[in-house]
Amino acid sequence: MDNQKNIKLSKEDFEFVQLDEDIKDEKFQGEAIGFFKDAMIRFRKNKASIVAAWVIVIIILMAIFGPSMNKYTYRQQHIEWALLPPRVKGLEKLGIFDGTKVMEVKKENLDGKYKDCVVKILEENEKEYNGVKVPMVTAKINVYKLKGADDVYFWLGTDSIGRDMWTRLWRGSRVSLMIGIFAVLINMFIGVVYGSISGYYGGWVDMIMQRIIEIIGGIPSLVLIILFVMYLGSGIIPFILAMVMTGWIGMSRMIRAQFYKYKGQEYVLASRTMGAKDRTLIFRHILPNAIGPIITQATLAVPGAIFTESFLSYLGLGIGAPEPSIGVLLAEGQKVLLDYPHLTLFPAIIISVLMLSFNLFGNGLRDAFDPTLRGQE
């Protein structure tokens, strides 16, 4: 203690900082971001989902306007022009979509039936018929000229009774999309209402409603849809109703889980204490928290509905003639798959692209609306 010296400091050794300025809290430079805005920011960073969304939009626009882009209707028949290959004006000069088909014909017919129709001879060979060798030629034949349709253009060819495949493809895409989207919307409405009531009230109400779901869900959905379609007949509306029979169960269970998660939150309890009615609590305080999962599940359900329609139509239990759908076109095309693969190729491409795009789009929405990822890059 004796060794310590007292240090004396004078006022001149100090000076005031910001003596003439008011010190205030600085404002936040950033803008507050809500849940949905944050979700959209994250969704836009998912390039695959953005591309998938644009592909879906393009296919929907083509399904709406595609059938009216040429002069043919989806049911107009031209028997004399049956099974024509694709032909597009302008592209035929490049050797693609030129209305030609590789065929094996008798050499003697080159100066007869196929005169002026041969574009290129690819191979000459012989085949034995009843012990006699017949000279054969594998040649590229202009089928349009062969059938007297020099000035006719069917962009995707024609089917077995001469109907334009371009028109039928996009008309069929429209029908399949209509069935898928409307079935999902109805399922979403029923599922949200049913799940909200079950999850909000709980207790014996929830127990009874869940036992009803177990009874309905115990019946194989595919069998139920097939029986429903067979009873009501083919058509768009019966098919949608058939898919609604059990399609809402998954949505209702998800909504029920969301209500059990949020109905005990403090802000909900506070609103109930203040006298808020059940309707207000359900639609203003609890249900908005489930919007993200609802949108995600509905989006991911669309390709499943389209695939179910296509599968049943392929089996002959879907849309009745002459109304096309993707499944109907696939069923018709597989009958002549080896000789005319283009009748199956184009519907297969459309349904494959739709399945992939909707799944990528739905996965992007699921990640965007995931609350655990909020604020992350």
C-alpha positions in Angstrom: 0.0 0.0 0.0 2.9 2.3 0.8 4.4 1.8 -2.6 1.2 2.8 -4.4 1.1 6.5 -5.5 -2.1 8.5 -5.8 -2.5 9.7 -9.4 -4.3 13.0 -9.8 -6.1 13.7 -13.1 -7.1 17.1 -14.1 -10.2 18.0 -16.3 -7.9 19.2 -19.1 -6.8 15.6 -19.6 -10.4 14.7 -20.9 -12.6 16.0 -23.6 -16.3 15.3 -24.4 -17.3 13.2 -27.3 -20.3 14.4 -29.4 -20.8 17.2 -27.0 -23.0 19.1 -29.4 -24.8 16.1 -31.0 -27.8 14.1 -29.8 -27.0 10.5 -29.6 -30.0 8.5 -31.1 -30.6 4.9 -32.0 -29.8 4.2 -35.6 -32.6 2.8 -37.8 -32.3 -0.6 -39.3 -31.1 -0.4 -42.9 -32.9 -3.5 -44.0 -36.6 -3.9 -44.6 -38.6 -6.4 -42.6 -39.4 -9.5 -44.7 -42.6 -11.5 -44.2 -42.9 -15.3 -44.3 -44.3 -15.4 -47.8 -41.9 -12.9 -49.2 -39.0 -14.8 -47.8 -40.4 -18.0 -49.2 -40.6 -16.5 -52.7 -37.1 -15.1 -52.4 -35.8 -18.6 -51.7 -38.0 -20.2 -54.4 -36.6 -17.8 -57.0 -33.1 -19.0 -56.1 -34.1 -22.6 -57.0 -33.3 -22.6 -60.7 -34.7 -26.0 -61.4 -38.1 -25.1 -59.9 -38.2 -21.9 -61.9 -37.5 -23.7 -65.1 -40.1 -26.3 -64.2 -42.7 -23.6 -63.5 -42.1 -22.1 -66.9 -42.4 -25.5 -68.6 -45.8 -26.0 -66.8 -47.0 -22.6 -67.9 -46.0 -23.3 -71.5 -47.7 -26.7 -71.6 -50.9 -25.2 -70.1 -50.8 -22.4 -72.7 -50.3 -25.0 -75.5 -53.2 -27.1 -74.1 -55.4 -24.0 -74.3 -54.4 -22.6 -77.6 -52.6 -25.5 -79.3 -55.7 -27.2 -80.7 -56.7 -24.0 -82.6 -53.3 -23.5 -84.2 -54.3 -25.4 -87.3 -57.4 -26.1 -89.3 -58.1 -29.6 -88.1 -60.3 -30.6 -85.1 -59.6 -33.4 -82.7 -62.5 -35.5 -84.0 -62.3 -34.8 -87.7 -61.5 -38.0 -89.6 -59.6 -38.4 -92.9 -59.6 -42.2 -93.5 -57.6 -41.8 -96.8 -54.8 -40.0 -94.8 -54.6 -42.5 -92.0 -51.2 -43.1 -90.2 -49.3 -40.3 -91.9 -45.9 -39.5 -90.4 -45.2 -35.9 -89.1 -44.6 -33.2 -91.7 -43.8 -29.6 -91.0 -43.5 -27.0 -93.7 -39.9 -25.6 -93.7 -38.4 -28.4 -91.7 -38.9 -31.0 -94.5 -36.1 -29.3 -96.4 -33.7 -30.2 -93.5 -34.7 -33.9 -93.7 -36.7 -33.9 -90.5 -40.5 -34.0 -90.1 -40.6 -34.4 -93.9 -43.5 -36.9 -94.1 -41.2 -39.8 -95.1 -41.1 -43.3 -93.7 -38.6 -46.1 -94.2 -40.4 -49.0 -95.8 -39.5 -52.4 -97.3 -41.2 -52.9 -100.6 -41.0 -55.2 -103.6 -38.5 -53.9 -106.2 -41.0 -54.4 -109.0 -43.4 -51.9 -107.3 -40.9 -49.0 -107.6 -42.1 -48.4 -111.1 -45.7 -49.0 -110.2 -47.4 -48.1 -106.9 -44.3 -46.3 -105.4 -43.4 -44.4 -108.6 -42.3 -40.8 -107.8 -42.7 -41.5 -104.1 -39.2 -42.9 -103.4 -36.9 -40.3 -101.8 -33.9 -42.6 -101.3 -33.1 -46.3 -101.7 -31.3 -47.5 -98.6 -30.7 -51.2 -99.2 -31.5 -53.9 -101.7 -32.0 -57.5 -100.7 -34.0 -60.7 -101.3 -36.6 -62.4 -99.3 -38.0 -65.9 -99.8 -41.8 -66.3 -100.1 -43.2 -69.8 -100.6 -39.8 -71.0 -101.9 -39.5 -68.1 -104.3 -36.9 -65.4 -103.9 -38.4 -62.0 -104.3 -36.2 -58.9 -104.8 -36.9 -56.3 -102.1 -35.9 -52.7 -101.5 -35.6 -50.8 -98.2 -36.4 -47.2 -99.2 -37.4 -43.9 -97.8 -40.9 -43.3 -99.1 -42.8 -40.0 -99.2 -46.0 -41.2 -97.6 -47.9 -37.9 -98.3 -47.2 -38.2 -102.1 -48.1 -41.9 -101.9 -51.5 -41.1 -100.5 -52.2 -38.1 -102.7 -51.7 -35.5 -100.0 -48.9 -33.4 -101.6 -50.1 -30.1 -100.2 -51.2 -31.4 -96.8 -49.2 -30.9 -93.6 -50.0 -32.8 -90.4 -47.3 -31.5 -87.9 -47.4 -34.6 -85.7 -48.9 -37.0 -88.3 -52.3 -38.7 -88.1 -53.7 -41.7 -86.2 -55.3 -44.9 -87.5 -58.4 -43.1 -88.7 -56.8 -40.0 -90.0 -57.3 -37.6 -87.1 -54.7 -34.9 -86.6 -52.3 -35.8 -83.8 -51.2 -32.2 -83.1 -54.8 -31.2 -82.2 -55.5 -34.4 -80.3 -52.2 -34.2 -78.4 -52.9 -30.7 -77.0 -56.6 -31.4 -76.6 -55.7 -34.6 -74.6 -53.2 -32.6 -72.5 -56.0 -30.1 -71.7 -58.3 -32.9 -70.6 -55.6 -34.6 -68.5 -54.6 -31.3 -66.9 -58.3 -30.3 -66.3 -59.0 -33.7 -64.5 -55.8 -33.5 -62.5 -56.1 -29.8 -61.4 -59.9 -29.9 -60.7 -59.6 -33.2 -58.8 -56.8 -31.8 -56.6 -58.7 -28.5 -56.0 -61.8 -30.4 -54.8 -59.7 -32.7 -52.7 -58.0 -29.7 -51.2 -61.3 -28.0 -50.3 -62.8 -31.2 -48.7 -59.5 -32.0 -46.9 -59.0 -28.6 -45.5 -62.6 -28.3 -44.1 -62.6 -31.9 -42.7 -59.1 -31.7 -41.3 -59.7 -28.3 -39.7 -62.8 -29.4 -37.9 -61.2 -32.7 -36.7 -58.0 -31.0 -35.6 -59.6 -27.9 -34.0 -62.2 -29.6 -31.9 -60.3 -32.8 -31.1 -61.8 -35.2 -28.5 -64.7 -37.3 -29.5 -65.3 -35.3 -32.6 -61.8 -36.0 -33.8 -62.1 -39.7 -32.8 -65.3 -40.2 -34.9 -64.0 -38.3 -37.9 -60.8 -40.3 -37.9 -62.6 -43.6 -37.7 -64.6 -42.6 -40.8 -61.3 -41.8 -42.6 -60.0 -45.2 -41.6 -63.1 -47.0 -43.0 -62.9 -45.1 -46.3 -59.1 -45.3 -46.5 -59.3 -49.1 -45.9 -60.8 -49.6 -49.4 -58.1 -49.6 -52.1 -58.4 -46.3 -53.9 -57.7 -47.7 -57.3 -60.5 -50.4 -56.9 -62.9 -47.7 -55.7 -62.1 -45.4 -58.7 -62.5 -48.3 -61.2 -65.9 -49.3 -59.7 -67.1 -45.7 -59.6 -66.1 -45.1 -63.3 -67.7 -48.4 -64.4 -70.9 -47.4 -62.6 -71.2 -43.8 -63.7 -69.7 -44.4 -67.2 -66.8 -42.6 -68.9 -66.4 -38.9 -69.0 -64.6 -36.0 -67.4 -67.0 -35.3 -64.5 -67.4 -38.9 -63.5 -63.7 -39.4 -63.5 -63.1 -36.3 -61.4 -65.7 -37.5 -58.9 -64.1 -40.9 -58.8 -60.7 -39.4 -57.9 -62.3 -37.3 -55.2 -63.7 -40.4 -53.3 -60.5 -40.9 -51.4 -58.1 -38.3 -52.7 -58.9 -35.8 -49.9 -57.8 -38.1 -47.0 -54.1 -37.2 -47.3 -54.8 -33.4 -47.2 -57.2 -33.7 -44.2 -54.6 -35.6 -42.2 -52.0 -33.0 -42.9 -54.4 -30.1 -42.0 -55.3 -32.0 -38.8 -51.7 -32.2 -37.8 -51.2 -28.5 -38.4 -54.2 -27.6 -36.2 -52.9 -29.8 -33.4 -49.5 -28.0 -33.7 -50.8 -24.4 -33.7 -54.1 -24.4 -31.7 -52.2 -24.4 -28.4 -50.0 -21.5 -29.3 -50.0 -18.4 -27.0 -51.5 -16.1 -29.6 -54.4 -18.5 -30.2 -55.1 -18.9 -26.5 -55.0 -15.1 -26.1 -57.5 -14.6 -28.9 -59.8 -17.2 -27.3 -59.5 -15.5 -24.0 -60.5 -12.2 -25.6 -63.7 -13.8 -26.9 -62.7 -14.7 -30.4 -65.2 -17.1 -32.1 -64.1 -20.5 -33.4 -64.5 -19.3 -37.0 -62.1 -16.5 -36.3 -59.6 -18.7 -34.6 -59.7 -21.3 -37.4 -59.5 -19.0 -40.5 -57.5 -16.0 -39.1 -55.1 -17.5 -36.6 -54.5 -21.2 -37.3 -55.3 -22.0 -41.0 -52.9 -19.3 -42.5 -50.0 -21.2 -40.9 -50.9 -24.2 -43.0 -51.0 -22.3 -46.4 -47.5 -23.3 -47.3 -48.0 -27.1 -46.7 -51.4 -26.9 -48.4 -49.9 -25.3 -51.6 -47.0 -27.8 -51.6 -49.1 -30.9 -51.1 -51.6 -29.8 -53.7 -48.9 -29.1 -56.3 -47.3 -32.5 -55.7 -50.7 -34.2 -56.0 -51.4 -32.9 -59.5 -48.9 -35.3 -61.3 -50.3 -38.2 -59.3 -53.9 -37.4 -60.5 -52.7 -37.0 -64.1 -50.9 -40.3 -63.9 -53.9 -42.0 -62.4 -56.1 -40.7 -65.2 -53.6 -41.7 -67.9 -53.1 -45.2 -66.3 -56.9 -45.9 -66.3 -57.4 -44.5 -69.7 -54.6 -46.7 -71.0 -56.5 -49.7 -69.5 -59.6 -48.5 -71.3 -61.4 -47.3 -68.2 -60.9 -43.6 -68.7 -62.3 -40.9 -71.0 -64.6 -42.3 -73.7 -64.1 -41.7 -77.4 -63.8 -39.4 -79.3 -62.5 -37.2 -76.4 -58.8 -37.7 -76.1 -56.5 -37.6 -73.1 -52.9 -38.5 -72.7 -53.8 -42.0 -71.5 -56.1 -42.5 -74.5 -53.4 -41.4 -76.9 -50.9 -43.8 -75.4 -53.4 -46.6 -75.5 -54.1 -46.0 -79.2 -50.4 -45.6 -80.0 -49.3 -48.8 -78.4 -51.4 -50.8 -80.8 -49.2 -49.8 -83.7 -46.0 -49.0 -81.7 -43.5 -50.9 -83.8 -44.7 -49.5 -87.2 -45.7 -46.0 -86.1 -43.8 -45.1 -83.0 -44.6 -41.3 -83.3 -48.1 -42.0 -82.2 -46.8 -43.0 -78.8 -43.6 -40.9 -78.6 -45.3 -37.4 -78.4 -47.8 -38.3 -75.7 -45.1 -40.1 -73.7 -42.9 -37.0 -73.9 -45.7 -34.7 -72.7 -46.6 -36.8 -69.7 -43.0 -37.4 -68.8 -42.2 -33.6 -68.9 -45.4 -32.9 -66.9 -44.5 -35.4 -64.2 -40.9 -34.1 -63.9 -41.9 -30.4 -64.0 -44.7 -30.7 -61.4 -42.4 -32.7 -59.0 -39.5 -30.2 -59.4 -42.0 -27.3 -58.9 -43.5 -28.9 -55.9 -40.1 -29.7 -54.3 -39.1 -26.1 -54.8 -42.3 -24.9 -53.1 -41.8 -27.4 -50.2 -38.3 -26.1 -49.6 -39.4 -22.5 -49.9 -42.2 -22.8 -47.4 -40.2 -24.8 -44.9 -40.1 -22.6 -41.8 -36.9 -24.2 -40.6 -35.1 -22.7 -43.6 -36.4 -19.2 -43.2 -33.6 -16.6 -43.5 -31.2 -19.1 -45.0 -29.6 -18.8 -48.4 
